[in-house]
Amino acid sequence: MIRKVQLPLQTLNLIVGFAVWVIISSLVSFMGEDINIPPDKVAIITAIPVVLGSVLRIPIGYYTNIFGARIVFLISFILLLFPVYYISEAKSYVDLIIGGLFLGIGGAVFSVGVTSIPKYYPKERHGLVNGVYGLGNLGTAVTSFSAPVIATQIGWTMTVKLYLILLLVFAALNFLLGDRKEVKVKTSMMEQIKGVYKNEKLWLFSLLYFITFGSFVAFTVYLPNFLVTNFGLDKVDAGMRTAGFIALATFMRPVGGWLADRFNALYLLVGVFSAFTLAAIVLAFSPTFTLYTVGCLVIAIAAGCGNGVIFKLVPQYFNKQAGIVNGIVSMMGGLGGFFPPLLLSYIHSVTGQYSIGFMLLSQVALASVILVLWMLYHDKASLPAETTSSAIKKIADF
């Protein structure tokens, strides 16, 4: 019974972690009414939670293999109580930066499930189950949609404090329902890193996830304030539209994983990054609100599907080092969500528009298409390394 409940429990854990992760970006417009936030600091404040949420994914993925998901989730939720309370009492934008940095723990818990969940399922289902776990990304939609609505009724300070209750409830659930007998791996972190850092597939997956998950995070933190300041939407409407983007990207994640269980994942990635390229070009030309919406929705579909495909590949190629590799790949994805909002903000301050930033995204996506096509041509990633070695051994024996 305990083993069967791990997928839904850990998916709900991720929803909670991600919901906490984006508290500031979802409520920054409300916070700005009580706290003097310089316009040039808004991008930094909304992006800063991504930093720790990215860097911590490596040790959290590793320690999940050492202690199990139950302990890591439990400790993470207890630690999150402190920055959430601190933010609820913030008096300056410096307070938001300090509290926001430690909110990153909420984003870092992503590494827990992608390391733990595959242990409970056969390899041919890893794409789907990791995609289902990825539905936890809905936590960002929950906060983007509900936090502004609640804040209009009780204020942003009390809205933030409500998350303290949520964290305590899920800390208790993990204590009671977490798997105490999860399979553990005792290899040291440095040994695991030495075993994978020269593998070109690790860095390929990191680059691809940098774009797919990075775009998801970047648009999540960038859209609420952008829609208010550039299209004149009210704060609740902007939050709802951002939640729609998040929901679409999130529900495409299990679809991508399911497709990767059945088709060549690299062909799927060619389609994903081709869509990225076209959508980013559309956004680069500062279109009407309707075309801008279409471009964002295509990005959401491509990002969600790509996320699912990539995390089908990780346990397939790195079964024995899944914890550390999941941590490295997901860290790069998180960092992919940190830099774009800052870059877009800087470009806008210099040029008065965002076109150059979106054109850069289109060119990076196009380069990814070429790289995946090159790998397909050379047949370097179509089969796990152990399968190739086995085939060579059979030929030698013959």
PLY file of the C-alpha trace (Angstrom):
ply
format ascii 1.0
element vertex 398
property float x
property float y
property float z
element edge 397
property int vertex1
property int vertex2
end_header
0.00 0.00 0.00
2.79 2.45 0.96
4.63 1.77 -2.32
1.48 2.34 -4.38
0.87 5.75 -2.81
4.34 7.12 -3.63
3.55 8.45 -7.11
0.46 10.45 -6.07
2.07 11.55 -2.79
5.28 12.74 -4.40
3.37 14.44 -7.22
1.35 16.37 -4.61
4.62 17.17 -2.81
5.96 18.70 -6.00
2.77 20.74 -6.43
3.31 22.18 -2.95
7.02 22.83 -3.52
6.42 24.62 -6.81
3.46 26.56 -5.38
5.75 27.96 -2.70
8.58 28.54 -5.20
6.66 31.20 -7.18
4.99 33.11 -4.33
6.96 36.28 -5.03
6.56 36.37 -8.82
2.81 35.80 -8.43
2.35 38.53 -5.82
5.04 41.06 -6.73
2.44 43.47 -8.13
0.65 43.43 -4.76
3.88 43.64 -2.78
4.87 46.72 -4.79
1.91 48.60 -3.30
3.37 48.33 0.22
7.10 47.94 -0.46
9.21 50.32 -2.52
10.52 48.05 -5.26
12.68 49.89 -7.84
11.54 49.00 -11.40
15.01 47.72 -12.30
14.91 45.31 -9.31
11.61 43.57 -10.21
13.30 41.10 -12.58
15.94 40.25 -9.97
13.36 39.75 -7.21
11.22 37.41 -9.34
14.20 35.46 -10.70
16.21 35.05 -7.49
14.22 32.05 -6.12
15.39 30.12 -9.18
19.04 30.31 -8.08
18.93 28.08 -5.00
16.13 26.07 -6.61
18.60 25.16 -9.34
21.87 24.68 -7.47
20.31 22.56 -4.71
18.95 20.04 -7.19
22.28 18.23 -7.37
22.69 17.52 -3.63
18.96 16.90 -3.20
18.98 14.32 -6.01
22.04 12.70 -4.43
20.65 12.65 -0.88
17.37 11.21 -2.11
19.35 8.12 -3.10
21.05 8.10 0.33
18.10 8.79 2.67
14.98 8.26 0.55
12.27 10.63 -0.66
10.36 10.58 2.65
13.17 12.20 4.66
14.19 14.69 1.97
10.65 15.95 1.35
9.98 16.17 5.10
13.12 18.23 5.81
12.55 20.43 2.77
9.03 21.40 3.84
10.16 22.16 7.38
12.99 24.37 6.09
10.60 26.24 3.79
8.59 27.45 6.78
11.30 29.99 7.60
11.59 31.90 4.28
7.81 31.86 3.79
7.25 33.51 7.17
10.12 35.94 6.56
8.59 37.04 3.24
5.19 37.54 4.85
6.84 40.08 7.16
9.01 41.73 4.48
9.46 45.51 4.72
11.90 46.11 1.84
12.88 44.65 -1.50
16.08 43.36 0.17
13.88 41.23 2.44
12.19 39.81 -0.66
15.56 38.96 -2.21
16.78 37.22 0.96
13.55 35.30 1.50
13.22 34.55 -2.20
16.65 32.97 -2.33
15.63 30.36 0.25
12.27 29.82 -1.44
14.43 28.02 -3.98
14.17 24.91 -1.81
10.64 24.56 -3.16
11.92 24.31 -6.72
14.81 22.04 -5.77
12.51 19.24 -4.55
11.87 18.37 -8.19
15.01 16.19 -8.02
13.47 14.05 -5.29
10.70 12.46 -7.33
12.60 11.98 -10.60
15.20 10.10 -8.56
12.77 8.12 -6.40
9.72 7.35 -8.57
11.47 5.28 -11.32
12.53 2.76 -8.64
8.91 1.61 -8.38
8.27 0.99 -12.12
9.81 -0.96 -15.03
11.95 0.96 -17.56
9.30 0.89 -20.28
7.05 3.05 -18.08
9.63 5.58 -16.88
8.62 8.19 -19.45
4.98 8.12 -18.39
5.54 8.00 -14.62
8.12 10.79 -14.71
5.65 12.75 -16.82
2.89 12.16 -14.28
5.23 13.28 -11.49
5.98 16.34 -13.61
2.32 17.31 -13.23
3.58 18.74 -9.97
4.55 21.77 -12.07
0.88 22.68 -11.64
1.92 24.09 -8.28
3.14 27.20 -10.11
-0.27 27.48 -11.80
-2.05 27.06 -8.46
-0.17 30.00 -6.98
-0.29 32.14 -10.15
-4.05 31.73 -10.31
-5.14 31.64 -6.67
-2.65 33.89 -4.85
-3.72 37.13 -6.63
-7.40 36.27 -6.10
-6.89 35.59 -2.39
-4.65 38.64 -2.00
-7.43 40.94 -3.24
-9.56 39.65 -0.35
-7.17 39.32 2.61
-3.99 41.08 1.46
-0.71 39.61 0.25
0.78 39.22 3.74
-1.94 36.87 4.98
-1.97 35.09 1.62
1.71 34.20 2.05
1.07 32.99 5.61
-1.51 30.48 4.33
1.38 28.57 2.76
2.72 27.84 6.24
-0.34 25.69 6.91
0.08 23.89 3.59
3.71 23.09 4.34
2.92 21.72 7.80
0.17 19.48 6.41
2.46 17.95 3.80
5.33 17.55 6.21
2.96 15.43 8.33
1.74 13.45 5.29
5.30 12.55 4.32
6.11 11.53 7.87
3.10 9.19 7.92
2.90 7.92 4.31
6.46 8.18 3.00
8.20 4.91 2.09
10.54 3.93 4.93
11.93 1.00 2.90
12.85 2.79 -0.34
15.91 1.32 -2.09
19.03 3.33 -1.16
22.31 3.92 -3.01
25.43 4.58 -0.91
27.98 5.67 -3.54
29.61 9.01 -2.63
28.64 12.15 -4.53
32.13 12.70 -5.95
32.33 9.10 -7.18
29.00 9.51 -8.96
30.06 12.83 -10.52
33.37 11.33 -11.70
31.42 8.49 -13.26
29.26 10.74 -15.44
30.87 14.13 -16.03
32.76 13.00 -19.15
29.63 11.51 -20.72
28.53 13.74 -23.61
24.90 12.68 -23.18
24.82 14.29 -19.73
25.70 17.68 -21.20
23.41 17.25 -24.19
20.45 16.51 -21.91
21.48 19.43 -19.70
21.50 21.82 -22.67
18.13 20.62 -23.95
16.55 20.81 -20.50
18.12 24.24 -20.01
15.90 25.36 -22.88
12.69 23.41 -22.22
12.35 23.68 -18.44
14.19 26.99 -18.42
11.59 28.45 -20.76
8.80 27.11 -18.58
10.26 28.72 -15.45
11.22 31.95 -17.22
7.75 32.51 -18.66
6.21 31.61 -15.30
8.09 34.36 -13.47
8.11 36.82 -16.40
4.51 36.77 -17.63
2.52 38.10 -14.62
4.34 41.43 -14.39
4.89 41.66 -18.17
1.19 41.28 -18.98
0.33 44.00 -16.47
2.96 46.53 -17.57
2.96 45.92 -21.34
-0.60 44.92 -22.22
-2.45 46.73 -19.43
-4.12 43.63 -17.98
-5.25 43.74 -14.37
-3.29 41.64 -11.89
-5.88 38.87 -11.50
-6.34 38.50 -15.27
-2.56 38.34 -15.76
-2.35 35.66 -13.06
-5.08 33.60 -14.70
-3.42 33.78 -18.12
-0.09 32.79 -16.61
-1.80 29.88 -14.87
-3.18 28.82 -18.26
0.33 28.80 -19.73
1.59 26.73 -16.79
-1.31 24.27 -16.94
-0.84 23.63 -20.67
2.92 23.10 -20.30
2.38 20.84 -17.30
-0.24 18.60 -18.90
1.96 18.23 -21.98
4.72 16.76 -19.82
3.15 13.30 -19.33
2.12 13.39 -22.98
5.77 13.89 -23.92
6.84 11.07 -21.61
4.13 8.77 -22.98
5.19 9.51 -26.57
8.84 8.89 -25.66
7.89 5.44 -24.33
6.58 4.58 -27.80
8.66 6.50 -30.34
12.26 7.55 -30.89
12.78 10.35 -28.37
15.26 12.20 -30.58
12.74 12.56 -33.41
10.33 14.00 -30.87
12.97 16.48 -29.73
13.51 17.65 -33.31
9.81 18.55 -33.42
9.95 20.19 -30.00
12.83 22.52 -30.82
11.49 23.31 -34.29
8.31 24.54 -32.59
10.42 26.55 -30.13
12.26 28.21 -33.01
9.11 29.28 -34.85
7.26 30.48 -31.75
10.23 32.54 -30.51
10.52 34.21 -33.94
6.84 35.18 -33.72
7.38 36.69 -30.25
10.51 38.51 -31.44
8.48 40.67 -33.83
6.44 42.21 -30.99
3.11 40.93 -32.30
-0.43 41.85 -31.37
-1.81 40.43 -28.13
-3.51 37.61 -30.04
-0.33 36.52 -31.83
1.63 36.93 -28.62
-0.82 34.58 -26.92
-0.45 32.02 -29.72
3.36 32.21 -29.51
3.28 31.68 -25.73
0.93 28.70 -26.06
3.22 27.04 -28.62
6.14 27.59 -26.23
4.06 25.98 -23.47
3.30 22.90 -25.59
6.91 22.52 -26.75
8.37 23.07 -23.27
6.03 20.62 -21.58
6.46 17.90 -24.20
10.24 18.38 -24.24
10.45 18.11 -20.44
8.67 14.77 -20.55
10.85 13.40 -23.35
14.14 14.38 -21.70
13.29 12.74 -18.38
12.44 9.55 -20.19
16.01 9.55 -21.49
17.82 10.27 -18.20
17.00 7.03 -16.30
17.38 5.10 -19.56
20.99 6.15 -20.04
22.02 6.70 -16.41
20.18 4.03 -14.45
22.91 3.60 -11.80
23.64 7.32 -11.44
20.07 8.59 -11.79
20.18 10.70 -8.61
23.23 12.80 -9.48
22.38 13.04 -13.20
18.80 14.09 -12.45
20.27 16.72 -10.15
22.69 18.08 -12.76
20.18 18.08 -15.62
17.39 19.62 -13.55
19.85 22.20 -12.13
20.65 23.33 -15.66
16.93 23.55 -16.38
16.42 25.72 -13.33
19.30 28.00 -14.30
17.67 28.23 -17.71
14.78 29.93 -15.92
17.02 32.35 -14.01
18.90 34.14 -16.78
16.19 34.90 -19.40
14.09 37.27 -17.24
17.23 39.20 -16.27
18.44 39.25 -19.88
15.05 40.36 -21.18
14.89 43.09 -18.55
18.36 44.35 -19.48
17.64 44.26 -23.22
14.40 46.16 -22.65
16.20 48.80 -20.58
18.71 49.33 -23.41
16.53 48.98 -26.51
13.01 49.61 -25.20
11.81 46.22 -26.54
12.15 42.47 -26.00
12.69 41.41 -29.62
16.41 40.68 -29.39
15.89 38.39 -26.38
13.24 36.30 -28.13
15.35 36.13 -31.29
18.23 34.77 -29.18
15.86 32.06 -27.88
14.91 31.16 -31.46
18.56 30.78 -32.47
19.46 28.65 -29.45
16.44 26.43 -30.21
17.51 26.17 -33.87
21.02 25.16 -32.78
19.43 22.45 -30.63
17.53 21.11 -33.64
20.80 20.86 -35.56
22.55 19.16 -32.64
19.82 16.54 -32.23
19.79 15.90 -35.99
23.55 15.46 -35.89
23.20 12.89 -33.12
20.53 11.07 -35.06
22.76 10.97 -38.12
25.67 9.54 -36.16
23.41 7.25 -34.14
25.12 8.23 -30.85
22.12 8.34 -28.57
19.56 5.95 -30.03
20.48 3.12 -27.64
21.85 2.96 -24.09
25.57 2.38 -23.82
25.09 -1.04 -22.26
22.95 -2.21 -25.20
25.66 -1.16 -27.66
28.33 -2.95 -25.61
26.20 -6.08 -25.53
25.80 -6.03 -29.31
29.56 -5.67 -29.81
30.20 -8.58 -27.43
27.76 -10.80 -29.37
29.53 -10.00 -32.65
32.91 -10.80 -31.08
31.59 -14.09 -29.71
30.26 -14.99 -33.13
0 1
1 2
2 3
3 4
4 5
5 6
6 7
7 8
8 9
9 10
10 11
11 12
12 13
13 14
14 15
15 16
16 17
17 18
18 19
19 20
20 21
21 22
22 23
23 24
24 25
25 26
26 27
27 28
28 29
29 30
30 31
31 32
32 33
33 34
34 35
35 36
36 37
37 38
38 39
39 40
40 41
41 42
42 43
43 44
44 45
45 46
46 47
47 48
48 49
49 50
50 51
51 52
52 53
53 54
54 55
55 56
56 57
57 58
58 59
59 60
60 61
61 62
62 63
63 64
64 65
65 66
66 67
67 68
68 69
69 70
70 71
71 72
72 73
73 74
74 75
75 76
76 77
77 78
78 79
79 80
80 81
81 82
82 83
83 84
84 85
85 86
86 87
87 88
88 89
89 90
90 91
91 92
92 93
93 94
94 95
95 96
96 97
97 98
98 99
99 100
100 101
101 102
102 103
103 104
104 105
105 106
106 107
107 108
108 109
109 110
110 111
111 112
112 113
113 114
114 115
115 116
116 117
117 118
118 119
119 120
120 121
121 122
122 123
123 124
124 125
125 126
126 127
127 128
128 129
129 130
130 131
131 132
132 133
133 134
134 135
135 136
136 137
137 138
138 139
139 140
140 141
141 142
142 143
143 144
144 145
145 146
146 147
147 148
148 149
149 150
150 151
151 152
152 153
153 154
154 155
155 156
156 157
157 158
158 159
159 160
160 161
161 162
162 163
163 164
164 165
165 166
166 167
167 168
168 169
169 170
170 171
171 172
172 173
173 174
174 175
175 176
176 177
177 178
178 179
179 180
180 181
181 182
182 183
183 184
184 185
185 186
186 187
187 188
188 189
189 190
190 191
191 192
192 193
193 194
194 195
195 196
196 197
197 198
198 199
199 200
200 201
201 202
202 203
203 204
204 205
205 206
206 207
207 208
208 209
209 210
210 211
211 212
212 213
213 214
214 215
215 216
216 217
217 218
218 219
219 220
220 221
221 222
222 223
223 224
224 225
225 226
226 227
227 228
228 229
229 230
230 231
231 232
232 233
233 234
234 235
235 236
236 237
237 238
238 239
239 240
240 241
241 242
242 243
243 244
244 245
245 246
246 247
247 248
248 249
249 250
250 251
251 252
252 253
253 254
254 255
255 256
256 257
257 258
258 259
259 260
260 261
261 262
262 263
263 264
264 265
265 266
266 267
267 268
268 269
269 270
270 271
271 272
272 273
273 274
274 275
275 276
276 277
277 278
278 279
279 280
280 281
281 282
282 283
283 284
284 285
285 286
286 287
287 288
288 289
289 290
290 291
291 292
292 293
293 294
294 295
295 296
296 297
297 298
298 299
299 300
300 301
301 302
302 303
303 304
304 305
305 306
306 307
307 308
308 309
309 310
310 311
311 312
312 313
313 314
314 315
315 316
316 317
317 318
318 319
319 320
320 321
321 322
322 323
323 324
324 325
325 326
326 327
327 328
328 329
329 330
330 331
331 332
332 333
333 334
334 335
335 336
336 337
337 338
338 339
339 340
340 341
341 342
342 343
343 344
344 345
345 346
346 347
347 348
348 349
349 350
350 351
351 352
352 353
353 354
354 355
355 356
356 357
357 358
358 359
359 360
360 361
361 362
362 363
363 364
364 365
365 366
366 367
367 368
368 369
369 370
370 371
371 372
372 373
373 374
374 375
375 376
376 377
377 378
378 379
379 380
380 381
381 382
382 383
383 384
384 385
385 386
386 387
387 388
388 389
389 390
390 391
391 392
392 393
393 394
394 395
395 396
396 397
